[in-house]
Amino acid sequence: SQQYSARFIGKDHCYIVKLNNKIVASVILSAGQVCGDYWLLHGLVIDKVMRGKKIASVILQAIINSEHLGSKFKKIICFADVALQGLYNKNLFVTYNSNDEIETLPQELKQRLNRYQSKQPNLHCYLYSKDTGFSSHK
């Protein structure tokens, strides 16, 4: 049995992918309480047997390229293990991990990143920004 714990944190949008009436993937985008233009992408989970089939990329591209959703999600932040850097970089997220870059984030996201990194030191920050047209990693 697979388990993953994720919570709604405010102004949440949850998306699921079903195949043959079974949920095989999900993701949550949350604005939190005071994140302004920033949305936190979290809870991106792919069923073990479906991994390696590019479902995560399909989900990320659907969110970024949707005319309806894309205008809403101008800046998307994600905290993920460094092992997933390739996935995020291929999907127009840049590694946004320097101290100067982290300082530009809303306080709520900085605090969340610090809490997460205290338990998971390999966690990095990734940013998709529609405004600046980031499209390659630094």
C-alpha positions in Angstrom: 0.0 0.0 0.0 1.2 3.5 -0.9 0.7 6.4 1.4 1.7 10.1 1.1 0.6 12.8 3.4 -0.2 16.3 2.0 -2.5 19.0 3.4 -4.4 21.8 2.0 -2.9 25.1 3.2 -5.2 27.7 1.7 -6.6 28.6 -1.7 -5.9 25.1 -2.9 -6.4 23.5 -6.2 -6.1 19.7 -6.3 -5.7 17.8 -9.6 -5.9 14.0 -10.1 -5.2 11.7 -13.0 -7.3 8.6 -13.3 -6.7 5.6 -15.5 -9.3 2.9 -15.7 -11.2 4.5 -12.8 -8.1 4.3 -10.5 -6.2 7.4 -9.3 -2.6 7.1 -10.6 -1.4 10.7 -9.9 -2.2 13.8 -8.0 -0.8 17.3 -7.3 -1.9 20.3 -5.2 -1.3 23.9 -5.9 -1.8 26.2 -2.9 -1.5 30.0 -2.6 -1.5 29.7 1.2 -2.5 32.6 3.3 -0.3 35.5 2.1 1.8 34.3 -0.9 0.8 36.9 -3.4 1.6 35.8 -6.9 3.3 32.7 -5.7 1.7 29.2 -5.7 3.2 26.2 -3.9 3.2 23.0 -5.9 3.2 20.1 -3.5 1.9 16.6 -3.1 2.9 15.6 -6.7 2.5 11.9 -6.4 2.6 9.2 -9.1 1.5 5.6 -8.4 4.6 3.3 -8.2 3.6 1.2 -11.2 3.0 4.3 -13.3 6.4 6.0 -12.6 8.7 6.5 -15.6 5.8 7.1 -18.0 6.2 10.9 -17.9 2.9 11.5 -16.1 4.5 14.1 -13.8 5.7 16.0 -16.9 2.2 15.8 -18.5 0.7 17.3 -15.3 3.2 20.1 -15.0 2.9 21.0 -18.7 -0.9 20.9 -18.4 -0.8 23.4 -15.5 1.7 25.7 -17.2 0.2 25.6 -20.7 -3.5 25.9 -19.7 -4.9 29.2 -20.8 -7.2 29.2 -17.8 -4.7 27.9 -15.2 -1.6 29.5 -16.7 -2.8 33.0 -16.2 -3.6 32.2 -12.5 -0.3 30.4 -11.7 2.2 33.0 -12.7 4.9 31.9 -10.2 5.0 28.3 -9.0 7.4 27.3 -6.3 8.2 23.7 -5.6 10.4 22.1 -2.9 11.7 18.8 -4.1 14.7 16.5 -3.6 17.7 17.3 -5.7 17.2 13.9 -7.5 14.2 15.5 -9.2 16.0 18.5 -10.5 16.0 17.1 -14.1 12.3 16.6 -14.0 11.6 20.2 -12.9 14.3 21.8 -15.2 12.8 19.9 -18.2 9.4 21.4 -17.4 10.5 25.1 -17.3 11.3 25.3 -13.6 14.7 26.8 -12.7 16.7 25.8 -9.7 16.0 28.7 -7.3 18.2 27.8 -4.4 20.7 30.5 -3.6 20.3 32.5 -0.4 19.6 35.7 -2.4 16.9 33.9 -4.4 15.3 32.3 -1.3 15.2 35.8 0.3 12.9 37.0 -2.5 10.2 34.5 -1.5 7.2 35.4 0.6 7.8 34.8 4.3 5.3 31.9 4.5 7.3 30.0 1.8 10.7 30.8 3.3 9.6 29.4 6.6 8.1 26.3 5.0 11.3 25.7 3.1 13.4 26.0 6.2 11.2 23.6 8.2 11.3 21.1 5.4 15.0 21.4 4.9 15.7 20.7 8.6 14.2 17.2 8.0 15.3 16.7 4.4 18.6 18.4 3.7 18.6 17.4 0.0 15.5 19.5 -0.6 15.9 22.2 -3.2 13.7 25.1 -4.3 12.5 25.3 -8.0 10.6 28.2 -9.6 8.5 28.4 -12.7 7.8 32.1 -13.6 5.5 33.0 -16.5 6.5 36.7 -16.2 10.2 36.2 -16.8 10.0 33.3 -19.2 12.5 31.2 -17.3 13.1 28.2 -19.4 16.5 26.8 -18.5 18.2 25.9 -15.3 21.0 28.0 -13.8 
